[in-house]
Amino acid sequence: MCTRRLPWRLPAGHNPPPRLHLKFPEDLNRVFTAYIGVQLHSACLGDSRRSTGLLGPPAARIQKWLANPEFAPVSTEQFQLLDDSTTHALAHENNVSGNDKPVKSSSGIKSLIWVCYWTDETKYKASIQTLNLPGIYRGLDTASKTHIGLWLEHFASDTSRLETVYSATDYLPGLARLPGTSTAHHVHTGYWGAARDRIPGSAEDLFEEDISKSNPDSDLPGDPSTPMIHAKSLGTYITGTNTHNIVHIRSGQFWGNCNDEEANAYLNTLEPKLRSGLSYLWTSPEETRSSGVRYLHNIKPLSNTSTSGDDSVSTIHQTREACVTAFFNNMVDMEGWAARHPSHLAIWAGAIKHGKRFGDERMFRTWHEVSILKGGEARFEHIAPSLRGARH
């Protein structure tokens, strides 16, 4: 057994609630993740037909890219972005009971987001290169370029620098869908510092911020040195990379197997606390040292049958699942919010109360995955519309 240089955070005599974490195949040392987003400027959201028509062409290009068997991700999930404002409101009327429902938004569908996972580095790099976000933007008509923002955020994660946790095995999204993975029970849950203890590399590394390693030479695909178009034209192409030990988290909530009583308990009591915590992160980036906070509502995969893409986005099928994604400057910053700030403590206490209320009959599921990224392992690309005031 290897000797730890750094001590466990696990309290003596800790008797944890049952939780699971992901076990990767022994020969899998790195995993690869990409988020692709298409978002509309708020100025064109009042006309649902117009907004759907604008989203159609770029969505069709991305759908075609996803279907390429040579470079296709191992796993893909799709989302709508919930309002990127202090409301962060779920459409509760579509999520309390019954099966997944087709929904036509009265104000138009304003965003589509995909998260993709790979285990093969060569396929990952080739796939990202093939996506060609600037090429998608150049292919849009002038009206679309004025109102559509595109973005891509992708990164590599060493399996020794990531951790996962799941409340049960009946629903396992995200990295748990990679081939060869399995789950195992563990004792590192239910105390502050448990997430750090679940990261194998925490035995030797504090994962502190290190500016000296923030911008190393990177072999990630693409050339981040030159903007695609001038800032005074229809859009601006902005690229960048990450500081050393930046943290990415994706945290999920699934109520698809809940009865109406438990679903309502989540949506009316616990979810507002989650929304409040996200609003605090969204409005306090300097204090929390967080960025890219997004509240995502899972949808069923879009159809690939439409040539223009309009039909595939005119109606979406919402599911009873959501997730939050965000970056924190380092592990200490994320731990500080989680352990000390009232907004997260309210989420924590609310989740415990929910679990006690429904006991062994509880079907509400939670999970998360956290990656600590080395300097230069992530790349960010954003193409913003020309209208001022857009927040992408």
Secondary structure, 3 states (H helix, E strand, C coil): CCCCCCCCCCCCCCCCCCCEEEECCCCCCEEEEEEEEEEECHHHCCCHHHHHHHHHHHHHHHHHHHCCCCCCCCEEEEEEECCCCCCCCCCHHHCCCCCCEEECCCCCCCEEEEEEEECCHHHHHHHHHHHCHHHHHHCCCHHHHHHEEEEEEEEEEEHHHEEEEECCCCCCCHHHHCCCCEEEECCCCCCCCHHHHHCHHHHCCCCCCEHHHCCCCCCCCCCCCCCCCCCCCCCEEEEEECCECEEEEEEEEECCCCCHHHHHHHHHHHHHHHHHHHHHHHHCHHHHCEEEEEEEEEECCCCCCCCCCHHHHHCEEEEEEEEEEEEECCHHHHHHHHHHCHHHHHHHHHHHHHHHHHHHHCCCEEEEEEEEECCCCEEEEEEECCCCCCCC
